Each structure stands twice: as C-alpha cells, then as structure tokens.
Amino acid sequence: MIERYTLKNGIPVFIVENHAAPVVTIQAWISRGSAYETEPLAGISHFLEHSLFKGTKNRKVGEIALEVESCGGEINAFTSFEETVYYTTLGSRYFDRGLDIICDAIQNPLFDAEEMLREREVILEEIKRSQDSPYRTLSHNLWKAFFPGSPYGRPVLGFESTVKNIDHQTLRKYFDQHYHAGSISLFLVGDIDKKEAFSLAQKKLGKIKKKKSASIAKVPDYSSLKKCQVVAVGRDIKECAVQIAWPAPSFLNPEIPPLDVLCTTLGQGESGLLYQHLVKDTKLALDVSMGLVATARCGMATVGLQVTPENFEPAIKELKSFLHQLTSRGVSESDIERVKSSLESDIVAGKETVEGHARRLGYYYIQFGDPNGEQKYLDSILAVQTGQCDQALKTLLEKKPIVSLVHPLDFKVNTKEICSILDHSPKKTVAMTRLIQP
C-alpha cells in the first residue's frame, strides 16, 4: 500500500513498506527534464544528471560511489523529457546513509570547474557515439521530424554545439532555478518503517525552499500531420532500418488503451501479428515491431522494420496491405486476451523489485499526478473490446505518417513511392550522408 506524506515545505514523500527482503530503494524524482530546456541550453538536464554525484559540500569527488559500494549498494541516475531521477538501492540497514547521500546530492552539488570540464568531455563523447549509431540516428530523425520546433524534437543528450557552451556557472544557475521543493518528489520502497522514514526525510529535505515552478513550452498539435514525410540517411551498413510513425493522442486520452492493446497485438515480439506475417510467413522482413509512445502531452504509434534493400518496398507494401486487411476482418478475441494477459504480467513483473516498483510510482506521479495511475490504466486495458481495437487501427491509418530511414550508401530512396504506398501524398526526401545537428 502506498502511503503519501508531505514535508512542511511541500515535498511529497511516497512510501511503500515491503519486508520481503532486507533491501530499500531511495529515488528522488525531479520534475525537470529536457522538455523544460530552451534551445541554447539543450542537454543541460542530462549534464546535471552527470554532475550531482561528482562531489558535494559534504563529500569529495568519488566519495559518493565509494560510500554506496561500501554498503553493498548501487547508485545511478537517468534523464528523460519530463524528469531527472537520482536513486540508490542498498541494504535496508543502510537506509539512513543512502537517504543522506541522495539528499546531499540533490541539495549540495559543488559543480567544481575542472571536474565539470572533464564531465563535459564524457558527455560530448556520448553525443558522438549517439551520432555514429545508425539506430540512434533513426530515432533522432524521427522525433525531430515529428515534433519540429518543440523540445520533444531534440535529443535528451542535447547537441555538441550547446553542450560545449555549458560550464560550471551555467550548471549552477540552472540548478538553483529548477531544483527546489516545488520540483522534488521522494519515493521510498522496501524494508523500512514508514513513520521513521518520513521523519528522516523531513530532517534531510525539510530546509529546501519552494520556488516558482517552470513549465514545458506548449507542444503544438501534431495529431494530424498535413503530409507524409520521409527522412532518409545513408550510412555504411548492409540493411535498411525503418521507423514509420503515426500521430497518437496524449496518454490521458481515452483512445490510448485500445491503441496500446492494438500496438502490442501487432508488434509484441515473435508472437506479434506483424512478426508472424512479415518475418515468418512472407519472409520480407528480418525483424519488425510496433509500439506506442505516449506522454501526458503527445504521442506516436510506431512500426520498426529491419529489411534487406531489395525487400524494402515490398515489405512496406505488404505492411500496409496487411494492416488494411486487418481493418476489414478485425483483430481476434483470442489475440486481444493474450495481449491483455501479457500486459498485466508485465505490470506485475515490474513491481517484483523495490527499484522497479518505485520507478513505476514515480513515473505515473510525475507524468499524471497519480502514483496509483498504473493500476487505473491496467483496469482500462482489461476493459478494452475487440471493436475498439479495430476502430483504433482505422483511425491510425487515416492519419499521415512520418518515415525515418537509415539505408546503405548505394541504396536509392524513392520517396514518392514510399508515400504513395503509405499515404498517397508524396513528400520530397531529406537525403543526408550523416546526421547533422543544428
């Protein structure tokens, strides 16, 4: 059972007692991610993630990792569009120390000038690796084309040109503006006493002041794109990697549960209908998947394909034909029930570890304001009927798609043909030999 407490400064603390094993996870969720950044500061949230464990007023560089390791624990962090998360998982007898480490990091980072220069080089190398990866390029180009002019169209890592201009002073200023009582949520799951845990949290976080909250720039309406678009990139590879994306509603839209069930039915691993048809039956694709990406502000449904160059257009044609045929015959009841059971199992499995449980609570709270949102969403998934999935597919295919393609250097891209197959609305290709960041 989730217990919610509130510190005197307004910071919410969510506690789940789980005494199955002597372990606890401590997660500080900061409701600030790359979507809150301006273009000149693209990547600063991720830079902060790298920086907060690099020395504090109370711990020198390297001491945080050593202290956690001495407790037999692990410490890590991650950045997304809407949040940055700092967490540690360790034996419950070290709960006080673990909480002190996380609270120290999110309140007292040093931002040492020389250390930040070294960390900047690490991040620039990470960006370079991302640019060199065909699959990262595929994804980056899709999001950039899908959300032009929006922070969702920028990589969370930022760009080389912007990260190079971020120094210790810039980090300090951004940290002071965005890390405060109004942006912090604490999630504690494991072998602890809730009252004692709350008392410790009050001692360690109670002095943080609340500041004016920032907001994400308004996301334009991408629910209906005007034309089919194709973004093609040539690389030194042997096969074609493709992502086809259609606009989808935000997560809170009631159309999402049927669409989620549909996407899972079509694209969940080797049991998915698309894999069975395109890989096993027709052998036109080497791999295929389908998924739904939806936040509280925007969404997209994507099909990912890996094909040989000679099978590229035949595979696209067969994909579209299969989807249209499915709108006529409908998705079977047995497929829907199989997927419902699978999704339910995934949710249960995600809570088997204290770390996974806390992460799910944090995600649903930051995104939708309700740590119990996952159970409510599961209830809506289990209520989905086959007719709703059929309608979701029809609605999806009425929309204009965006295609991101990474192909061999000698492969000729026929944009008109791609758009004719998918949308009957051709768009001139954006052809590149390498990913160029603005």
N, C-alpha and C positions, 0 to 999 in steps of 0.2 A: 504493500500500500504506500502511495506517495504522500508524504507529509510536506506541506508548504509552510514555511516560516518567512518572516520579513524582518530584516535588520532595521534598526532605528533610522538609518539613512535611506531606506527603501530598497536595498538589495534583496531580491528574493533568494531563498535557500530551499532547495528541494532535497528531501532526504528519504531514502528507502533503506530500511533495515533488512539485511539479508545475512543470516547467520549460518548459511550452508557451508561456508569456508572462511577461514581467518584472513580475509582479504578485503580491501576497500579501494574504491576509485574516487579521486577528487578531481572535478572538472570545473574550470572557470570558463564560462562562455561569455565572450564579449560580442555584443550585437553590433559589430562593426567589421565589415569585410570589404572586398574590392569594389562592391557596388556603391559604397559611400565615397569613393575616391573621385577627385577631379582628374581630368586627362593628364595634366602635368605631374601629378603625384601617383600615377598608375603604378601599382606594385608596392606601395608603402605599407599596406596592411600585412602583406607577406613578409616584407623586410622586418616589420615589428615582431612578427612571429619568430623570426630567426634571432632577434636581438634580446628578448626579455630573459632568456636563460644565460646570457653572456655577461653575467655579473650584476650584482645589486649593491645597495648600500650596506647590506649585511653579509654578502657572500661574494668572494672574488670570482674572476673568470675561471670556469671549470669546476668550481666547488659544488654547484647545484647538481650536476650529473654525478659527481663522486658521492655526494651525500645520499642521493636516491639509490645508487648502486650498492652502497654500504648497507642499505635497508633491504636489499634484495628486490628492489622495485624497478619500474620503468617510468620514464618521463618523456613526453612528446608534445607536439602541438600541430595544428593544421589551420589553414585559411581557406575560406570559401567566399562566395559572393556576399552573403549576409552576416557572416560571423567569423571570428577567430577564436580558437579554443586551445587552452593550455591545460594539460592533465597529467596526473601521475596515478599509477596503480601499484600498491605495495601491501605488505602485511598489515593487518589492522592494528597490531600493537605499535606501529609507527605512524598511526593516523595523525597525531599531533604534529610530528615533524613534517609529514607530507603536506598537510594543510598550510603549515607555516611557509614551506618552500613555494607553493603555488601563490599564496597571498603576497609573499615578499616579491616574487617576480612581477606580478601584475600591478604592484604599487611602487616599487623602488628600483626600477632598472637604472643602470649607470649611463648607458649609451657612451661608453668610452670611445673617443675619436678614433684611435688606432684600431681598436677592436672592430668598430663599425666599418672601417675601410677594408679590413680582412674579410668581414662577413659579406660586404658588398661584392667582392670578387667571387665568393662562393655562389651568390645569387646570380651574378652575371653568367657564370659557367652553367648554372642550372637553366637559365634562359636559352643559352646557346644549345645545350643538349635538347631542349624542347623544340627549338627551331630545326635542328638536324633530324628530328624524329618524323618520319612520314605520317605516322598516325596522330601525333600531336598537331602537326600541320593541318591534317584533315579536319580535326575538331576545331582548331582555332579559326580556320577559314569559314567553317560552317557558322559558328557563333558570331563572327564578325559580320558576315553577310546577313544573318538572321536578325541581328539587333544593331543595325548601324546607328552610330551616334549615341549609343547607350553604354553604360558601364558593363552591362552584360555581354557586350560585344568585344570587350577587352579581356585578355588572359589575366588570370589572378596573379600570375608572376609579374605582370607589368611588361614594359619594354626596356630594351637596353638603353635607349635614349633617356628614358625617365628615371630609371634606377641609378644611372650614373650621376644624376644630379641630386640624389638623396644622401645627405650626410647626417652626422650625429645631431646637429642642431635641428634639422628638418624633422628627424625622428622624434626628438624631444618635444617639439611644438605640437606635432600631430598626436603624440601620446597624451599630452596634457589636455588636448581638446576632446579626445574621444574615449579615454579610459577613465571612467568615473562611476559613481554609484548608479547613475541612470542607464548605464550600458552593460553592467556586470550582472551575471546570474551564476549561482553556485549550485552544483549538483553533486551530492554525496550518496554513494550507493555501496553497501557492503556491511561488514561485521562491526557495526558501531551502534552506540546508543544515541537516539535522535536528539534527546534533550542536551546531552553532553556535547554532541556535535554542533548543535545550534549555538550553545554557549561559547564554544571555541571560535566559531565563525564570527560571532559578534565581537569578540576580542581582537580578531585579526583583520577584519574588514570594516568594522564599525566606524572608523575615523575617516573613511573616504567620503568626500563631499559629492553631492549631486550637481551636475551642470546642465546647461541647456542641451537637449537632445538633438542630434543631427538626423537627417532623413535622406533616403535614397532619392536621387533625381527621378522624376516621373518617367516611367517606362512607356514609350509610345505604344499605340495599339498595333500589334503585329498579328492579330488574329486572322487577318485576311490580306495576304500579300497580293500585289497587283499583277505580278508576272512570275512565271517560272524563271529561276536564276541558276546559273551554273558557274561554279568557281573551280577552275582546273589548274593543277600544279604538276609539272613534270619533275620527276626525281629518278635517280639511278636505282630503280627497282625493277622487278620482273613481273609483278602482278598489279592489278588495279584495286585500289581501296576506295570505297564509295560510301558516302552517307547521304541519305535522302531524308529531308525533314519537312514536316507539315506543321503549320501553326496549331497549337493546342491551348486550351484555356489555362488560367491560373489554377493552383491546387484546390482552392476553395470552391471552385465551380462544380455544381452537381453533375456535370458531364464527365468529370475526371474518373470516378470509379469504373464506369463501363469502359472508358477508353483504356484505362490501366489494365483491366481484365483482358480486353481485346489484344493489346500490345503483347501481353505476357503469353496469351494463347498462340499468337502468331510467332513470337520470337524468343521463347524461353528455351535456349539450348537446343540439343538434338531432338527433344520431344516437341519442339515448336512446329507449327504447320508449315512455316516458310522453309525451315531446315529440311523437313521431310520432303517437300516438293522440289526445292531448288538445288539441294545438295544430293540427297539420296535418290530421288526419282528421276529428275531430268539431268542431273549432274552438270548443271550450268554454272553453279557457284561452288567455291571452295569452302566458304563459310557465310553464314547470314544470321542476323539477329535483329530484333526490334525492341524498342524500349520507349518509355515515356519519361521526359524530364519536365518537372513542373514545380515551380516555387509559388509563393504567395502572390507573385506579381506577373509571372509569364510562364510559358511552357512550349514544348515542342514534342512531337512524336517522330521518332527516327527509325529508319531501316539502315542497317550497316551491311555492306556486301564486300566480299573479297572474291575477285574473279580474275581469270586469265584475260589478256587483252582481246583475244578472238571471241571470247564469250561475253564481253562487256554489254554490247547492245542486246544480244539475245537474252541475257539474264534480266536486263531492265524490262524488256518486253514481256517476258514470262512473269516477272514480278507483278507488273501492272495487270496483266491478264488474269493472273491467279486472284489478285485482290478484288477485281471487278466480278469475277465469277463467284467469289465468296459472298459478295453483297446480294447475289441472287439466291444462292442456296442457303446462306446463313451459317453461323457458327453452331456446332453441335452442342447439345446439352452436356454430353459427356466431357467434351473438351473444356467447357466452362467450369464444370465441377472439379475437374482435375486441377485447373489453374487456381481456383479458389482454395483448394486444399494446400496447394503449393505455397501460395502467398501467406496463408495462415501459418504454415510451418516455418516460413522464413521469419515471420514476426516473432514467433515463439523462440526460434533459434537465436535471434538477435538479442534476446534477453537472458540467454544462458550464462553469459559472463557479466560481472558487475560493470565492466567497462562498456560493453555493448548496450547494456540496459541504460546507463547514464547518458550515453551518446544519443540514444533514441529519444529520451526525455528532453534532452537539450535541444535537439533538432526541432521537435514539434513545438516546444515552447518558444524558441526564437522565431521560427517561421510563422507560427499560427497562434501564439499566445496561450497554448494549452498543452501541458506536458502529457495529458491523457489523450491527446489528439489521435495517436496511433490506434488506440482501441476503437475510437469512434470511426476512424477511417476503415478499419477492418470490418466493422459492422456494416458499413455502406458497401464494401466489397462483397461481402457474403450475401447481400440483398440484390446484387446485380442479376438481371434476367437476360436470356439469350437475345431477345428482341432489342434490348438496349445496346448490346454489343454490335448487332447488325446496323443499328442506326448510327452508332459511333463511327463505324467504318465508312458508311455512306457519306457522312458529314466530313470526314477526313479527306476522302478522295475528291470532294468538291472544291477543296482549297488548293492554292498554288504552292508547289513545293520549292525548296532550295536544295540544290545538289552540290555537295563538296566532293571533289575527285582528286586523288593523287595517283598518277599514272607513270608508266615507263617513259623515258625521254623521247623515244621514237614512236610513241602512240599518238595518233591523230584524233583529236576530240571533235566530234560532230555535235555541236551544241544544239543546232536546230533539230536534229534527230532525237536527242535526249529529251528536249522539251516537248517535241511532238508526241513522243511516247507517253510522257508523264502528264502533259498539260495542254498540248496543242497551242502553246503560246511561247514561241522561241525567244531566247534572250542571248545576246552576244556573250561569248565566253570571256572570262578574265583569265588569260593564259600567263603563267609565270614559271620560271625555272627554279625559283627559290622563294621561300616565304620572306616577304618584305614587310617589316613592321613600320607603322607610321611614326 
